[in-house]
Amino acid sequence: MTGQKIMKVALCHFARNGFEGASLADIAAEVGIRKPSIYNHFKGKDELFMAVYKDAATRELRFVEEFLKPSRGSSLEEQLFGFLVGYKERYEKDEDTKFFLRMSFFPPVHLQQESMTLSLFYIDKMAEVAKALFLSAKEDGFIHADVSVEHATGAYMAVLDSIFVEMLYGDQDHLLRRLEAAWHVFWRGVRTNI
């Protein structure tokens, strides 16, 4: 139980302060233990960070899989656009999402390879989930005949990447303008004309 509590508190510290700014002493104090007690659960800050990162990635992927299920009952447009808006809202309110996106773009230098491996795995899994949705939509005639499932998936992931960048660097106005413009062009290009 204490290991999970340490991870929960560490997530908030890493999300707010980054790897370098997060202090094991501060994490331990908030958990209600002494700093050396953390070493009963984790070898050090690096191991704690990667455990928190993997845990956050798992929860983020669950969100993606649930939201982009082909059988959600809403239109393809509502589902795809809703996911983009939902991710923006999730970033604004959820420590997991803030932490995961920030660390995916700005991992600790000495953990960059391990962090990037996890980030790329997550992105690939996200693309697989989106591809399944586009495949279902293509079979149902909702995707333009000239647009392959691979191109629709790649373009959607590019729109999502641009939204991620705006979440990290921009403000609400920039993000909403970018989202509206990217979505308009993307959706016009992939949907059928019926």
C-alpha positions as CSV (number, residue, x, y, z in Angstrom):
1,M,0.0,0.0,0.0
2,T,2.8,2.4,0.8
3,G,4.4,1.8,-2.5
4,Q,1.2,2.9,-4.3
5,K,0.8,5.9,-2.1
6,I,4.4,6.9,-2.8
7,M,3.7,6.6,-6.6
8,K,0.5,8.7,-6.3
9,V,2.3,11.5,-4.5
10,A,5.3,11.3,-6.7
11,L,3.1,11.7,-9.8
12,C,1.9,15.0,-8.5
13,H,5.4,16.2,-7.7
14,F,6.8,15.0,-11.1
15,A,3.9,16.6,-12.9
16,R,4.3,20.0,-11.2
17,N,8.1,20.2,-10.8
18,G,9.5,17.8,-13.5
19,F,12.1,15.2,-12.6
20,E,14.8,17.6,-11.5
21,G,12.5,19.7,-9.3
22,A,10.8,16.7,-7.6
23,S,12.4,15.9,-4.2
24,L,12.3,12.5,-2.6
25,A,12.3,14.2,0.8
26,D,9.2,16.2,-0.2
27,I,7.5,13.2,-1.5
28,A,8.3,11.2,1.6
29,A,7.1,14.0,3.9
30,E,3.7,14.2,2.0
31,V,3.3,10.4,2.2
32,G,4.0,10.6,5.9
33,I,7.2,8.6,5.9
34,R,10.9,9.4,6.1
35,K,13.0,9.6,2.9
36,P,15.0,6.4,3.6
37,S,11.7,4.5,3.7
38,I,11.2,5.2,0.0
39,Y,14.2,2.9,-0.7
40,N,12.2,0.0,0.8
41,H,10.0,0.2,-2.3
42,F,12.2,1.8,-5.0
43,K,15.9,1.7,-5.6
44,G,15.9,5.4,-6.1
45,K,14.4,8.4,-7.9
46,D,15.0,6.9,-11.4
47,E,13.1,3.7,-10.6
48,L,10.3,5.6,-8.9
49,F,10.0,8.0,-11.9
50,M,9.9,5.1,-14.4
51,A,7.3,3.2,-12.3
52,V,5.1,6.3,-12.2
53,Y,5.6,6.9,-15.9
54,K,4.7,3.3,-16.8
55,D,1.6,3.5,-14.5
56,A,0.5,6.8,-16.1
57,A,1.0,5.4,-19.6
58,T,-1.2,2.4,-18.8
59,R,-4.0,4.6,-17.6
60,E,-3.7,6.9,-20.6
61,L,-3.9,4.0,-23.0
62,R,-7.0,2.7,-21.2
63,F,-8.6,6.1,-21.8
64,V,-7.7,6.0,-25.5
65,E,-9.0,2.4,-25.9
66,E,-12.2,3.2,-24.2
67,F,-12.9,6.4,-26.1
68,L,-12.0,5.2,-29.6
69,K,-13.8,1.9,-29.5
70,P,-15.5,1.3,-32.9
71,S,-18.8,0.5,-31.2
72,R,-19.3,3.6,-29.1
73,G,-22.7,4.5,-30.6
74,S,-21.8,8.0,-31.8
75,S,-20.9,9.2,-35.3
76,L,-17.3,8.9,-36.5
77,E,-17.0,12.7,-36.6
78,E,-18.3,13.0,-33.1
79,Q,-16.1,10.3,-31.8
80,L,-12.8,11.6,-33.4
81,F,-13.4,15.2,-32.7
82,G,-14.7,14.4,-29.2
83,F,-11.5,12.5,-28.5
84,L,-9.4,15.6,-29.4
85,V,-11.5,17.8,-27.2
86,G,-11.6,15.2,-24.5
87,Y,-7.8,14.9,-24.4
88,K,-7.5,18.7,-24.1
89,E,-9.9,18.6,-21.1
90,R,-8.1,15.6,-19.6
91,Y,-4.8,17.5,-19.9
92,E,-6.3,20.5,-18.0
93,K,-7.7,18.4,-15.2
94,D,-5.8,15.2,-14.9
95,E,-2.3,14.8,-13.3
96,D,-1.7,11.6,-15.2
97,T,-2.1,13.3,-18.6
98,K,-0.1,16.3,-17.6
99,F,2.7,14.2,-16.3
100,F,2.7,11.7,-19.2
101,L,2.6,14.3,-22.0
102,R,5.2,16.6,-20.3
103,M,7.6,13.7,-19.7
104,S,7.0,12.3,-23.2
105,F,8.2,15.5,-24.7
106,F,10.7,16.5,-22.1
107,P,12.0,13.3,-20.4
108,P,14.9,13.5,-17.9
109,V,18.1,13.5,-20.0
110,H,19.6,10.5,-18.4
111,L,16.4,8.5,-18.8
112,Q,15.7,9.7,-22.3
113,Q,16.1,6.4,-24.1
114,E,14.0,4.4,-21.6
115,S,11.3,7.2,-21.6
116,M,11.3,7.5,-25.4
117,T,10.9,3.7,-25.7
118,L,7.8,3.9,-23.5
119,S,6.4,7.0,-25.3
120,L,6.8,5.4,-28.7
121,F,5.1,2.2,-27.5
122,Y,2.2,4.3,-26.3
123,I,2.0,6.3,-29.5
124,D,2.1,3.1,-31.6
125,K,-0.7,1.5,-29.4
126,M,-2.7,4.7,-29.8
127,A,-2.3,4.6,-33.6
128,E,-3.4,0.9,-33.6
129,V,-6.6,1.8,-31.7
130,A,-7.3,4.7,-34.1
131,K,-6.5,2.4,-37.1
132,A,-9.1,-0.1,-35.9
133,L,-11.7,2.7,-35.7
134,F,-10.8,3.9,-39.2
135,L,-10.9,0.4,-40.6
136,S,-14.4,-0.1,-39.2
137,A,-15.4,3.3,-40.6
138,K,-13.9,2.5,-44.0
139,E,-15.8,-0.8,-44.2
140,D,-19.0,1.1,-43.3
141,G,-18.4,3.6,-46.1
142,F,-17.7,6.6,-43.9
143,I,-14.1,7.2,-45.2
144,H,-13.5,8.6,-48.7
145,A,-12.6,6.0,-51.3
146,D,-9.3,7.8,-52.1
147,V,-8.2,7.8,-48.5
148,S,-6.5,4.6,-47.1
149,V,-6.9,3.5,-43.5
150,E,-3.2,4.1,-43.0
151,H,-3.4,7.7,-44.4
152,A,-6.4,8.5,-42.3
153,T,-4.7,7.1,-39.2
154,G,-1.5,8.9,-39.9
155,A,-3.2,12.2,-40.6
156,Y,-5.3,11.9,-37.4
157,M,-2.2,11.2,-35.3
158,A,-0.6,14.3,-36.8
159,V,-3.6,16.4,-35.8
160,L,-3.3,14.9,-32.3
161,D,0.4,15.6,-32.1
162,S,-0.2,19.2,-33.0
163,I,-2.8,19.4,-30.2
164,F,-0.3,17.9,-27.8
165,V,2.2,20.6,-28.7
166,E,-0.3,23.4,-28.2
167,M,-1.2,21.9,-24.8
168,L,2.4,22.0,-23.7
169,Y,3.5,25.3,-25.3
170,G,0.4,27.4,-26.2
171,D,-2.5,28.9,-24.4
172,Q,-6.2,28.1,-24.8
173,D,-6.8,30.5,-27.7
174,H,-4.0,29.1,-29.7
175,L,-5.0,25.6,-28.9
176,L,-8.6,26.1,-29.9
177,R,-7.7,27.9,-33.1
178,R,-5.3,25.1,-34.1
179,L,-7.8,22.4,-33.2
180,E,-10.6,24.0,-35.2
181,A,-8.4,24.6,-38.3
182,A,-6.7,21.2,-38.2
183,W,-10.0,19.4,-37.6
184,H,-11.7,21.2,-40.5
185,V,-9.1,20.3,-43.1
186,F,-8.6,16.7,-41.7
187,W,-12.4,15.9,-41.6
188,R,-13.0,17.4,-45.0
189,G,-10.3,15.3,-46.5
190,V,-11.2,11.9,-45.0
191,R,-15.0,11.8,-44.9
192,T,-17.1,10.5,-47.8
193,N,-19.1,13.0,-49.7
194,I,-22.5,11.4,-49.0
